[in-house]
Amino acid sequence: MRGGFTLLETIFASVLFGFIILFIANLYPSSIVAVRRGETQIIADNCAQAILEDLRSRSFYNVSTLSPPAYEKWTYGETDFTPTVEIAYESDASLEPYLKIATVTVTWDFQRRTNKVVHTMYLHNVTR
């Protein structure tokens, strides 16, 4: 009796090994894409937060609802992030002189899809 492998066992082991290699090879590119997508999401969130902090640092009366401040686009790597700012008064008429709503929307293209992040903050004119 010989102690070698049969042809069928060798073919089966080769096919199984090939599937495992293909599975691992397909995981690598998809994980790179997921990391890049998360990275662009974090950059967009940071951009929106920086703009909201800038608005928060301004005087209540210097933030106009008619002409909100304009911000330039941010570029990170090959991705352009375009922020837009909307300022509105609170819908409750009694709070209008004291409360504004700032909404920052950051849009960017990633893999032929347009993504966006929306952050909202209340600006108030209440003395401490």
N, C-alpha and C positions, 0 to 999 in steps of 0.2 A: 504494500500500500504506500503510495506516494503522499507527501505532505504539501502539495502545491494547491493553488486556486484553480477553479474551473473557469472556462471562458465566460460562462454566464455570470459568475460572481464578479469577475473583472469588469465586464461591461456595466453591470449594475452599480458597482462602486464608482466607476468613471462618470456615469450619468448623474449619480447623486452628488459627487464632488463638483461637477459642472453646474448643477442647479444652485448649490451653495455659493459658488464663486459668482454666478450671475446675480443672486440675491444680494450679496454684499456689494457688488459693483454698482447695483442700482440704488442702494441706500446712500452711497456717498454723494452723488449729484443732488438728490432730493434734500439731503441734510444741508448742503451748501445753500440751496435756494431758501430753505426755511430760516437759516441763520441770517441771510441777507434781508429777507422779508422782515424779520424781527428787528434787525439793525435799522432799517428805514423807518419802521414804526416808532422806534425809540427816538430817532432824530426828529421826526415830525412832532412827537409829543414834546420834546425839548424846545423846539421852535415855537410851538403854541404857548408853552409855559413862559418862555422868555418874553413873548409879546404881551401876555397877560400881566407879567410882573412890571413891564414898562408902563402899561396902562394904569396899574395900581399905584405906581410911583408918581403919576401926574395928579395935578389938582382936579377935583371933580368938575370944575367949570372949564378946564382946558381940554376935556374930552367931549368933543362935539358929536351930537347924533346926526347932524347934517353932513359933516365932512370928517369921518373918522380918519385917524392917521393911517398913512400908507406905509407899508413895509416892503422892502426889496426881497426878491426871492433868495433862498438859501441854496447853496450847492454843496453837496457832500458826495465826493467821488464823481460819478457820472450822473447822479440823480439830482434833479432840481425840485426844490420844495417851494410852492407858491402859497404864501399866506394871504388871506383876506380877513378884514375886520369889519364887524357890524356892531354899531352901538345903538341901542334903543332904550326908551324909557319903560319903566315897569307899567304894565297894563292898568294897574289900579291908579286912578286919577289922584287919590289922596297921597300916594307915595311918589308921584312924578317928580316933585322938586328934590327928592332925597335919594332916589334909587335909579340907577341905569344898569342895563344888562349888556355886557360885552361878550360877543361871540367871535371866536377866532377859528377859522377853517383853514387847514393846511392840506393842500392837494399835491400829489406827486404820481408819476407814472412808474410802475414796476412790472416788468414782463408784459407789456402791452395792455396793462389794466390801469385805470385811474383809481387811486386810493385816496382816502381822505380821513382826517382826524378833526373832530369838532370839540372845542373846549369852551365852556361858558363860565363867566364870573360876574358877580354883582358888584357894582361900584356904588358906594354910598357917600352921602354928604351928612353924616351924623358926627357931631363932635364927641370926643371921648371925655 
